[in-house]
Amino acid sequence: MAVQALEGASRLAAAGKQRTAGRPTHDDALQLRERLLDAAKSVFMREGFGAARVEEIASLAGVSKTTVYRQFGTKEELFRAIVWRGMSDLRGKISQHLEPDRNFSTNLAALIDALVEHIAIPESMHTSRLVISEAIRFPDIAKQFMQATIAMLEPLSSALESAAGGGIIDVDDPANAARDLLTLITGAPEVHLAIQVTRAERRRRAERIHRVILTAWKYRGSHDKVRGR
């Protein structure tokens, strides 16, 4: 982890070299924002939100402290931006695993496996724990994290609504069903304790969750036909 942190810092420092004079382009502005978010995430994960200093974030990103404040306003807003970015990335991954040319059960198995793998990444574990640890001190951040979670799960909620409408599964509240699935995936003790397990163990856990969910949602394989076939 220390080597990865040093490599990340080196990349950020290299990316933070001063550009030539002139008005920044749109791409420059986007790159600056991403660089600041990467630097802030690195510092937050290492120091925690409370101990993280904007000066350290600015130094890692290769910019001034004034630039950080001009981009995000406050350290809290910078933290929120990191949370939203992570959720948006995960929403994209969820959408990728809900392929229209596969049946519901196959899509669900692929999605569960992908999410189990995602939360096993140390960075994912640390980010979640960081949000949880700051929830009491910053309840608004906790609320925004929940809003981001709901938005992240929208592709899955839509897929569940469609499957329920087609008689493939039996769920009366697709949004809550999606959250229930996420709870099963993230609720394992090894996730909360940040304990690494083998890929084989994670795969077996994903398979168990898949079977439990299909039973709970009264999956009807006879109705599960891929459209267009």
Buried (B, 14 or more C-beta within 10 A) or exposed (E): EEEEEEEBBEEBBEBBEEEEEEEEEEEEEEBBBEBBBBBBBBBBBEEEBEEBEBEBBBBBBBBEBEBBBEBBEEBBEBBBBBBBBBBEEBBEBBBEBBEEEBBBBBBBBBBBBBBBBBBBEEBBBBBBBBBEEBBEEBEEBBEBBEEBBBEBBBBBBBBBBBBBEBEBBEBEEBBEBBBBBBEBBBEBEBBEEEEEEEEEEBEEBBBEBBEEBBEBBEBBEEEBEEEEE
